[in-house]
Amino acid sequence: MTYPFTSALVTGASSGIGEAMVRRLATQGVPTVVVARREERLLRLAETLHGIEVLVADLGTAAGLKAVTERIKDPIRPIDLVVNNAGFGTSGTFHELDPERLVREVNLNVQALTWLSHAALRAMVKRDRGWLLNVSSVAGFEPSPGLAVYGATKAYVTSLSEALHEEMRGTGVHVTALCPGLVRTEFREVSNPSGDPGKYPDWMYLDVDDLVEHALADAVAGKAISVPGVVYKGLTSAASVTPRWLKRRAGAVAKRLR
C-alpha cells in the first residue's frame, strides 16, 4: 500500500520488529530516522537502504531521551510517524529476578515511551498531522505470570495509547497501539536471562514482515488497537469477556507449559 507518511522515526530499529518496520518504510520511499544503541547495526541499515538517518541513542539515559526528543521536535525536519518500539522483557519468577534489571525494563518500556509519545504529540498537534504507533503486546491484555513486569508495562502502553487515541480525535493526529503475539526475533533471547527460550508450537508465531504490514495499515486506517494474526485476534477478544481469576490461572498454566 501507499503510505501517507513523508517521514518516520523508529526506536529499537536495530533488530526485530523495529528493523522490519524500517525496511518496510524504506521500500515505500519513506525517509526514516533509525534509533538504537547499536551503531554498527544502524549503519548497516543505512548502507543497504535509501533515506536512512542514523541516530545512536540509549533511551534508558537522559542524554538518549533528549537527543531523540530534539529530533522529533525539529520544526525544520518534521516527523510524520513515530514508532515507539524500543523495549525488552524479563522472564522468570518475580522475586528471584534482578531488581535493577526490572527497573531498567520499566524505565524503557514505560518512562521512555511516555516521554517520546508526549514529544511526538506536541509536535504533531501543531501541524494538525501525524501518526504515533506504540508497540505493546498481547501480554498486556491479561496477567502474565513469569513475565509479570513486562505484561504490566504493556498493559500501561495499551491503556495510554487508547486514551491518547481519543484525546487526539479530530486533530488530524492518530494514535495506535500495536499488540503482537509471539514473533521470531531476538526479543525472546534477551527476555530470558536463564538462556532457555521456552517452547511454543509453530502456529503461534507471527511472520514479522506480515506483522509490520498489518500494523502500518491499521495505523493509516486510524485504528486504536492493532492485533495482527487471526489466532491473537481471537485470544484478545476472548480475554475481554473472561473473568480475571480465570485469566490469572490460565497465565499460570501457560507459564508451566513454556
C-alpha positions in Angstrom: 0.0 0.0 0.0 1.0 3.6 -0.4 1.7 5.4 2.9 0.8 9.0 3.7 3.9 9.5 5.8 6.6 11.8 4.4 9.0 10.9 7.2 9.3 8.5 10.1 11.3 7.8 13.3 11.6 4.2 14.7 13.1 3.3 18.0 14.6 -0.1 18.7 15.4 -0.1 15.0 18.4 -2.4 15.1 16.6 -5.7 15.2 13.2 -7.5 15.2 10.0 -5.6 14.7 11.8 -2.3 14.6 14.2 -3.3 11.8 11.4 -4.9 9.8 9.4 -1.7 10.2 12.3 0.4 8.9 12.8 -2.0 5.9 9.1 -1.8 5.0 9.0 2.0 5.2 12.2 2.3 3.1 10.8 0.1 0.4 7.9 2.5 0.2 10.2 5.5 -0.1 9.6 6.9 3.4 12.8 8.6 4.8 13.3 7.2 8.3 15.3 8.1 11.4 16.6 4.9 12.9 17.2 4.9 16.7 19.0 2.3 18.8 22.1 1.8 20.9 24.0 -0.5 18.4 25.6 1.9 16.0 27.0 -0.8 13.7 23.6 -2.3 13.0 22.1 1.1 12.3 25.0 1.9 9.9 24.3 -1.4 8.1 20.7 -0.4 7.6 21.9 3.0 6.2 24.3 1.2 3.8 21.6 -1.1 2.4 18.5 1.1 2.4 17.8 4.6 1.0 16.7 7.5 3.1 18.0 6.3 6.4 19.2 8.8 9.1 21.1 7.2 11.9 20.6 8.4 15.5 22.5 6.4 18.1 20.8 6.8 21.5 20.3 4.8 24.6 16.7 5.6 25.7 17.5 4.4 29.2 19.5 7.5 29.7 18.6 11.2 30.0 21.0 12.1 27.2 19.5 9.5 24.8 16.0 10.7 25.5 17.0 14.3 25.0 18.6 13.5 21.6 15.6 11.7 20.3 13.2 14.3 21.7 15.1 17.1 20.0 14.9 15.2 16.7 11.2 14.7 17.0 10.6 18.4 17.8 12.8 19.7 15.0 10.4 22.0 13.0 12.8 22.1 10.0 12.7 18.4 9.6 9.2 17.3 10.8 8.5 13.7 11.6 5.1 12.3 10.4 5.2 8.8 12.0 6.8 8.0 15.3 7.1 4.3 16.2 7.9 3.6 19.8 9.2 0.1 19.5 12.2 0.0 21.9 11.6 -2.3 24.9 12.6 -5.6 26.5 11.2 -8.2 28.9 12.4 -10.3 31.7 11.2 -13.9 32.1 11.2 -15.6 35.4 9.7 -15.6 38.9 9.4 -12.0 40.1 11.1 -12.3 43.5 14.1 -14.3 42.0 14.9 -11.7 39.3 17.4 -8.9 39.4 15.5 -5.8 40.7 17.9 -3.4 38.8 17.1 -5.1 35.5 13.3 -4.8 36.3 13.6 -1.1 37.0 15.5 -0.6 33.7 12.7 -2.5 32.0 10.0 -0.2 33.4 12.1 2.8 32.6 12.5 1.9 28.9 9.0 0.3 28.3 7.1 2.9 30.2 9.1 6.1 31.0 10.9 6.5 27.7 7.8 5.6 25.7 5.7 8.1 27.7 8.3 10.9 27.2 8.6 10.3 23.4 4.8 10.0 23.0 4.5 13.4 24.6 7.1 14.9 22.4 5.6 13.4 19.3 2.1 14.6 20.0 3.2 18.1 20.9 4.9 18.4 17.6 2.2 16.8 15.6 -0.7 18.7 17.0 0.9 21.9 16.0 0.9 20.7 12.4 -2.6 19.1 12.6 -1.0 15.9 11.2 0.8 12.8 12.5 0.8 9.2 13.5 2.0 7.6 16.7 2.4 3.9 16.8 3.3 2.4 20.2 4.4 -1.2 20.3 2.6 -3.0 23.1 1.8 -6.8 23.3 -1.0 -9.2 23.7 0.7 -9.8 27.1 -0.8 -6.5 28.2 -4.4 -7.9 27.9 -4.1 -10.2 30.9 -1.8 -11.0 33.9 1.4 -12.7 32.8 3.0 -14.9 35.5 6.6 -15.4 34.5 6.6 -12.1 32.6 4.9 -10.1 35.3 6.7 -6.8 34.8 6.7 -7.0 31.0 3.0 -7.7 30.9 2.3 -4.9 33.3 4.3 -2.4 31.3 2.5 -3.4 28.1 -0.9 -3.0 29.9 0.2 0.5 30.5 1.3 1.1 26.9 -2.1 -0.2 25.6 -4.1 1.8 28.1 -2.1 5.0 27.5 -2.4 4.6 23.7 -6.1 4.1 23.8 -6.6 7.2 25.9 -4.4 9.3 23.6 -6.3 7.9 20.6 -9.4 9.5 22.0 -7.7 12.7 23.0 -6.4 13.2 19.5 -9.8 12.6 17.8 -10.5 15.4 15.3 -7.0 16.8 15.5 -5.5 15.1 12.4 -3.2 13.1 14.7 -3.7 9.3 15.1 -2.5 7.0 17.9 -2.4 3.2 17.6 -1.2 0.5 20.0 0.3 -2.5 18.2 -0.3 -5.6 20.2 1.6 -8.6 18.6 1.9 -12.1 19.9 5.0 -14.3 19.5 7.5 -13.3 16.8 10.8 -15.0 16.0 13.2 -12.2 16.9 16.0 -11.6 19.4 13.4 -10.4 21.9 12.9 -13.9 23.4 16.6 -14.5 23.9 17.0 -11.1 25.6 14.0 -11.6 27.8 15.2 -15.0 29.2 18.3 -14.4 31.4 18.4 -18.2 32.0 19.1 -18.7 28.4 16.1 -21.0 28.0 13.8 -19.6 25.3 10.9 -22.0 26.1 8.9 -24.0 23.6 5.8 -22.9 21.6 4.2 -24.5 18.6 4.9 -23.0 15.2 1.4 -21.9 14.7 1.7 -19.4 17.5 4.5 -17.4 15.8 3.8 -14.4 13.5 5.8 -13.5 10.5 7.5 -10.2 11.3 7.0 -8.8 7.8 3.3 -9.6 7.7 3.0 -8.1 11.2 4.6 -4.9 10.2 2.4 -4.6 7.1 -0.7 -5.2 9.2 0.4 -2.7 11.8 1.1 0.1 9.3 -2.2 -0.5 7.5 -4.0 -0.2 10.9 -2.2 3.0 11.8 -3.1 4.5 8.4 -6.7 3.5 9.0 -6.7 5.3 12.3 -7.4 2.2 14.5 -6.8 2.4 18.2 -5.6 -1.2 18.6 -3.8 -3.4 16.0 -3.7 -7.1 16.8 -2.0 -9.0 13.9 -3.0 -12.6 13.3 -6.3 -14.5 13.4 -5.1 -16.5 16.5 -4.3 -13.5 18.5 -7.4 -11.6 17.5 -9.4 -14.5 18.9 -7.3 -14.7 22.1 -7.7 -10.9 22.8 -11.4 -11.0 22.1 -11.8 -13.9 24.5 -9.7 -12.1 27.1 -12.2 -9.2 27.2 -15.0 -11.5 28.4 -13.0 -13.9 30.6 -13.2 -13.5 34.4 -10.0 -12.1 35.8 -9.5 -15.1 38.1 -9.6 -17.4 35.2 -7.1 -15.3 33.2 -4.7 -15.5 36.1 -5.0 -19.2 36.3 -4.6 -19.6 32.6 -1.5 -17.5 32.7 0.0 -19.7 35.4 -0.7 -22.8 33.5 0.8 -21.3 30.3 3.9 -20.5 32.3 4.3 -24.1 33.4 4.0 -25.3 29.8 6.7 -23.0 28.5 
